[in-house]
C-alpha cells in the first residue's frame, strides 16, 4: 500500500499534514470491515491526503468512496494509487472542512474514516472534523485522535447524539518533514476511536 500511495509531498504545517502509515491504515480498515458491512456503505475519508485509508478500505471491498482534502496537489496521487492496483478511484473533492461546514450534504454518508489534524498547530482542528462528520449524520465515524482528550471527545459525541468508544491505541510516527521538527522521528500515542450514532 505504501508503494502505491506515496507520502504527502512537502506537507503544510498549518494543515498538520501527516501521512497515515500503511500498517495503521490497514488495521483501521480491518476494524471497520469487521464492524460495518462495506459492500453497500457510502464511505467518506475526511482529510484524505493521498488516500491511504480509502485505499485500505477499497481492498476490503468498499465500492462507494468519497475522499475530501483541501490540498489540490493530492487527487492525482490518490487516483494513481488506485489505478496502480486496478481499483476504481474514489470521488475526490478538493475542499476545506471548517466550522461552517464542508462539501458533503447531511444524510449522504454512512461511514466516515479520518486521520484529522491533531490540533497541535491549530487548536481545535480535530474538533472541526469530528463535528462536521457528526453533522453529516453518519452511522459510524472512525477517527485517529491524539490521546489525552478522551473526556472532551465523549462530551462532544453526546452533544451531537453519538457514543464515543476508544477501540485501541497506536504509536503514530511523525517523521521530521517540517521545519519546526526537532527529532528525526517522533512517535505520538493516538486513540483509534469510533463514534456511533444513537438512534
C-alpha positions in Angstrom: 0.0 0.0 0.0 2.8 2.4 0.9 4.4 1.8 -2.5 1.0 2.6 -4.2 0.0 5.7 -2.2 3.1 7.9 -1.6 3.6 10.2 1.4 2.2 13.7 1.2 4.8 15.8 -0.6 6.1 18.9 1.1 3.5 18.8 3.9 1.9 22.0 5.1 2.5 22.5 8.9 -0.7 24.7 9.2 -2.8 21.9 7.8 -0.9 19.4 10.0 -0.5 17.1 7.0 0.9 13.8 8.4 0.7 10.7 6.1 -1.0 7.8 7.7 1.4 4.8 7.9 0.3 1.8 5.8 0.2 -0.6 8.8 -2.1 1.8 10.8 -4.3 2.4 7.8 -4.6 -1.4 7.2 -5.5 -2.1 10.9 -8.1 0.6 10.8 -9.6 -0.7 7.6 -9.7 -4.2 9.1 -11.5 -2.8 12.1 -14.1 -1.0 10.0 -14.7 -4.1 7.8 -15.3 -6.3 10.8 -17.8 -3.8 12.3 -19.6 -2.5 9.2 -20.8 -4.2 6.0 -19.0 -2.2 3.4 -20.5 -3.6 0.2 -23.2 -1.0 0.1 -21.9 1.6 2.5 -21.2 5.2 1.4 -17.9 5.9 2.9 -16.1 9.3 3.3 -12.4 9.8 4.0 -12.0 13.3 5.5 -8.6 14.8 5.3 -7.8 12.0 2.8 -4.3 13.1 1.7 -3.0 10.6 -0.8 -5.9 8.2 0.2 -4.2 5.5 2.2 -7.3 5.0 4.4 -9.5 4.9 1.3 -7.2 2.5 -0.5 -7.2 0.2 2.5 -11.0 0.2 2.6 -11.2 -0.4 -1.1 -9.1 -3.5 -0.6 -11.7 -4.7 1.9 -14.4 -4.2 -0.7 -15.8 -0.7 -0.1 -17.1 0.4 -3.6 -18.6 3.8 -2.7 -15.8 6.0 -1.5 -15.5 9.8 -1.4 -12.2 11.5 -0.4 -12.1 15.1 0.8 -9.0 17.2 1.3 -8.1 20.8 1.0 -4.8 20.2 -0.9 -5.3 20.4 -4.7 -2.0 18.6 -5.3 -3.2 15.3 -3.9 -6.2 14.0 -6.1 -3.9 12.8 -8.9 -1.6 10.9 -6.4 -4.7 9.3 -5.0 -6.2 8.3 -8.4 -2.8 7.0 -9.5 -2.5 4.8 -6.4 -5.9 3.2 -7.0 -5.3 2.7 -10.7 -1.9 1.1 -10.0 -3.8 -1.6 -8.0 -6.6 -2.0 -10.6 -9.2 -0.3 -8.3 -11.8 2.2 -9.1 -10.7 5.6 -7.7 -12.9 7.4 -5.2 -14.7 10.6 -5.9 -12.1 13.2 -4.7 -13.4 16.6 -3.6 -10.9 19.4 -3.0 -12.4 21.4 -0.2 -11.7 22.8 3.2 -13.6 21.4 6.2 -14.4 24.3 8.5 -16.7 25.3 11.3 -19.1 26.5 8.6 -19.2 23.0 7.0 -17.8 21.1 4.0 -18.7 19.8 0.6 -20.9 16.8 1.6 -24.6 17.1 2.5 -26.1 15.6 5.6 -27.5 12.1 5.1 -25.2 11.3 2.1 -22.7 9.3 4.0 -23.0 6.1 6.1 -19.4 5.7 7.4 -16.7 8.2 7.9 -13.0 7.5 8.4 -10.4 10.1 9.2 -7.0 11.0 10.4 -7.7 14.6 11.1 -5.2 17.3 12.2 -4.2 16.6 15.8 -5.0 20.2 16.8 -1.4 21.0 17.8 -0.8 23.8 15.3 -4.4 24.9 15.2 -6.2 24.3 18.4 -9.5 22.5 17.9 -8.8 21.4 14.3 -9.7 17.8 15.2 -12.9 19.1 16.7 -13.9 20.8 13.5 -13.5 17.5 11.6 -15.4 15.5 14.2 -18.3 17.9 14.4 -18.6 18.1 10.6 -18.7 14.3 10.4 -21.5 14.2 13.1 -23.5 16.8 11.3 -23.4 14.6 8.2 -25.3 12.0 10.3 -23.0 9.1 9.5 -23.9 5.9 11.4 -20.3 5.5 12.5 -17.2 7.7 12.5 -13.8 6.1 12.8 -11.0 8.6 13.8 -7.3 8.6 14.7 -7.1 11.1 17.5 -4.3 12.2 19.8 -4.6 10.7 23.3 -5.4 12.9 26.3 -8.7 14.3 25.0 -11.0 11.3 25.6 -13.3 13.1 28.0 -13.8 16.0 25.6 -14.4 13.7 22.7 -17.0 11.9 24.8 -18.8 15.1 25.6 -18.7 16.3 22.0 -20.2 13.0 20.9 -23.0 13.3 23.4 -23.8 16.8 22.2 -24.3 15.5 18.7 -26.2 12.3 19.6 -23.2 9.9 19.4 -21.5 7.5 21.7 -17.7 7.6 21.8 -15.6 4.4 22.2 -11.8 4.1 22.2 -11.2 0.8 20.3 -7.4 0.6 20.7 -4.2 2.7 20.8 -1.4 3.1 18.3 2.0 4.8 18.3 1.8 7.2 15.3 5.3 8.0 13.8 5.8 11.6 12.9 8.9 11.9 10.6 10.8 15.2 10.5 9.1 16.6 7.4 8.6 20.2 8.6 11.0 22.9 9.7 9.8 23.0 13.3 10.5 19.3 13.9 13.5 18.7 16.2 13.7 14.9 16.2 14.3 12.7 13.1 11.2 10.8 14.1 8.7 11.2 17.0 6.1 8.7 18.0 2.8 10.1 19.3 0.3 8.0 21.1 -3.1 8.1 19.4 -6.6 6.6 20.0 -8.4 4.8 17.2 -11.9 5.7 18.2 -15.4 5.1 16.9 -18.3 7.5 17.3 -21.6 5.6 16.9 -24.8 7.5 16.2 -27.5 6.8 18.9 -30.8 6.1 17.0 
